[in-house]
Amino acid sequence: MFTSSDEPIGYAFDPVFRKWYNIELPCIGTSNWFIASSIGMVCFMDNDSRSELCICNPITKTYKKLEEPPGLKFSDYSALAISVNRESHIYSVAIVKSKQVPENFFQWDISIHVYNSVNRTWVTTLTEVLMGWRGGDESVICNGMLYFLVYSTGGGQPENRHALIAYNMSNRSSQGSLTRSFIPVPCSLTCGRLMNLKEKLVMVGGIGKPDRPDIIKGIGIWLLNDKTWEEKFDDVFASSGADDLIYIQSYGAPALLIFDTNHKQWKWSQKCPVTKRFPLQLFTGFCFEPRLEIAP
């Protein structure tokens, strides 16, 4: 957990001993980056050009910079995801780029680019134009499936403003249209976050009020089971997760609320020692599983 600043340093929380430790992120210049993690590895993508990427083990401080991904140099939205094989340590990085078709707000170019650590190359696996939907910055890989949220552009009358797309990374030849892989979200959301908990897809979302869907009334947690959502919690923000734990935080405060999906229990962490340098400075953070044996 850290503040948005030019110094990529912060604090790491250990949920077993309930302690915070100083931590440095060795491969980035600032903390203003897209971040994705999987089994001891963390992938960073710069927020400005979205073409500079780095793979890092925050515990051993080893890191590797990846070559620039293909596709649009500047996309309107980009979603980053990484998956590490627990046995072989082979990893894949996926980027979903979304850009508005010129002078047409309802049509958006979607492209998916995948990096494999064996071949050490990027491959553009899909390009498609979506009507009435655009991509965003939320994606995750679970069991070889790339999931990413799309957002209604108002071209039609969708029941909800969000939807989920499932893309099979291991069987790309028979994909067909992305619209055939749409999974409706469980309710009207103000925002959504995706995470991989033990190769199961979990979504944390802000639940909109029935009469004012743009105003949050609470936070919901759902587990995707065979394209059906199972509700985990619906009433209590940024969120991320690892193992059986989901972490929910406020952008404006260092408080960290933890939900244990195994025991269905809520608890607060010890207060993070990170502090603001000016009143409007934001707090942010990410989860990763510390592993010594994994290297980029």
N, C-alpha and C positions, 0 to 999 in steps of 0.2 A: 504494500500500500504506500502511495506517495502522492505528492501534490504535483500539479502541472507546472513544470519549471524547466529551466535549462540544465538542471543537474539530475542525471538519471540515478538517483539514490533514494532509498526509502527504507521500509521496515517489512520484515517477513513474520507472519504469525504462525506459530506451531500449535495446532489444535490439540495435540496430545498433552503437551506440558503447559499449554495456555500462556505462552510467552511470545514477546516480540523481539526480533533480532535485527540489527543493522544489516542492510544488504545493498550491494552495488550491482548495477546491470552493465556488464563490461563492453557491450558492442554497440551502444547507441549514444548519440550526443545529447539528446533531450528526452524528456518523458512523453512528448507529444507524438506517440506512435500507435498504430493498430497493433494489437497483441493477441496471439493465440497460443495455446499450450497443449501438450499431450505427453504424458508419461516421462517427466523429467526434462523435456525439451520445450523451449519457448521460441516462438517466431515473432519477429518484430518487422513491421512495414511502416516506413515514414509516412506521415500524414500529409505532407506537402506534394511531392511528386508521385508518391505511391509506387515507386519503381525501385527503391532501395530496400532490400530485405536482408535479414540476418537471422541465423539459427543459433541458439545459445543454450548452454546448461548453466543456469544461474548459480548452482552450487560449486561446480568445478571451475567456473569462469571461462570455459572453453567456448569458442564461437566460430562461426563460418559465415561469410557473406555470400549470398546467392547472386547469380547473374540476373540482370534485369528481365522481368517477365515480358512475354509478347503481348500483343493486343494494343488497345488504345493507350497512348502515352498519358493522357489525362482523362479519366472517367469521372462522371458525376458522383458515382457511388462505387465503393469497393468493399468486398467482404472477404476476410482472411480466415483460413482454417488449416490445421495441421493434424496429422495422425501418425503416431509412432507405433510400430509393431513391438510388443512387449518382449518377444523372444529374439527376433533377428535385429531389432533396433533400426530396421529400414523405415524411412519416413517419407510421407508425401505432404506437399503443401498445395493448397487449392486457393485460387483467387477468383471470385465472381465479380466481373466488371459490368457496370450498368451505365448507359449513356442515352440521353434523350435523342430521338431522331430529330434532326433540324426542323424547326417550325411545326413540330407535331408533338404536343405534350403527352398525348395518349399512347404513343408508340415509343418503345425503349429497346435499344440494342442490348442484349445480354450475351456475355461471353464467359466461358469457363476455361481457366488455364491451370494446369497441374504440373508440379515439379516432383520428380522421383529421385531419391538419393542414390539409387543404383545407377541409373542412366545419367544423373546429374544434368538433366536437360528439362526445359519447359515444353509442354505440348498443349496446344489449344484444342480442347476436346469437344467444344460446342460453341456455335454462334447462332443466335436466333433473335427474332424481333417479337417482343411480347406486346399485345394490344391491351391497354387498360391497366397494366401493372408495370411497376419498375422494381429493380433490385434495391438493396440497401447495404448495410454494413454488418449484418448478423448472419453467420454461417458456422457450421460445425460438421465434423465427420464422425459417423458412428457405424461400425461394422461395414466399412466399404461404401456407405451411402453418404453423399454430400447433401446436407440439408441447408436451405437458406430461405430467409423470409423475403416475401415480396409485398409491395404496398400498392393499394389501389390509386390510380391516377384520375379516377372519376369518369372514365370513358363509358362505363356501364352502370349497373346498379348492383354491385356486389353486396352480399349480406354483411360482410365485415370488411374493414379497411386493410386487414392483413390476411395473408395466406402463406402456407409452407410448401416449398417445392422439394421433392426428393429426387436426387440424381445418382444413379448407380455408377460409381467410378470404375468398377471392375467389368462392366458389360456395356461399354459405350456403343457398340455397333447396333444394338437393338433398342436404343433409347426412344426414338420417336420424338414427338413434340413435348416440350416442357409442360405445356398446359395439361397433358395427360397425367402428369405426376403431381398435380395440385392436391394438397391436403388442407381442408378447411381448418381454421383455428377454432378453439372451443367456444369462444364468445367474442364480443367486441372488445378490442384491446386498444389502450392508449400507446403502448410500446411493448416490445417483446425481446427477450434474451434467450439464446439457445446454448445448451451445454451438454457435454458427454459425461454421464456418470456411469462408469463400468459398462461402456458400450451401449447404454440406453439413452435415448434422446429425452431431455427434460427441457421444458420451456417455462420461464418465469415471465409473467406479463402483468402490466397494469390493467386492471379491469375498469372499463368505462361505465359511467352512470347511464341507465336506460334512456333518460331524456337528454343527457349531455354526454355523448360517447367520447368527447375529447377531454373530459375531466375524470381523473382517476378516483375510484371509490375504495380500492383495495388492491392487494397483490395476490395473484393466483399462481400456483405451481402445478404443472401438468406433466405426466409421463406418457409418451407415445408408445402404444402397444398395438402392433399390427394395424396401423393407420387409424387407431381409435385413441382418443385422449382420455387418460384416467386422471381425475382431479386429485391433487395432493393437498392443496390448501387454498382457501378462498376468502380470507378476510384479515388481513392484519389490521435516483435509485439506480443503482447499478447492481448487477449480480453476476456471479460466476460460481463454478463449482468444481469439486474434485472428490473422488472416492464416493462416500455417501453424504457429503456435506455440501450445502448451498450457502453461499455468503451473499448477504444483501447489505448494501451500504448507501448512504446519502452522499451526493456529490458535494454537499456543503459542510459535512462534518466527518470526523474520523471514526464515528461509531460503526461497529460491525455486528450485524445480527446473523446468527448461524441457525440453519434448519437442518436437523439430522433426519434424512429421508428414511433411514432404517428404523429408528426408534420413534419417529414422528414427534420430535421434541425441538423446541426453540430455546436458544440461549444466546446471551451476549458474550462477545469476546472481552478480554481485558482491553482497556482503552488504548488505542494506538498512540505512540508518542509523537507521531508526525504532527507538525504545527503549520499554521498559515503564516505567510509573510506579509500578506495584504488581505483585506476583508473579502474580496470576491474571488480569491484563489480557490480552485476546485480540487477535491480529493478524488483519486482514482486508484485502481488496483486490478490484479488478476490472480488466478489460482494456478498452481502447478504442483506436480508430485515430485518431490526431491529424490533424485536417483544419482548415485555416484558413477555408475558404470556406463551411462549413456553419453556419447559424444557426437557432435555434429559430423 
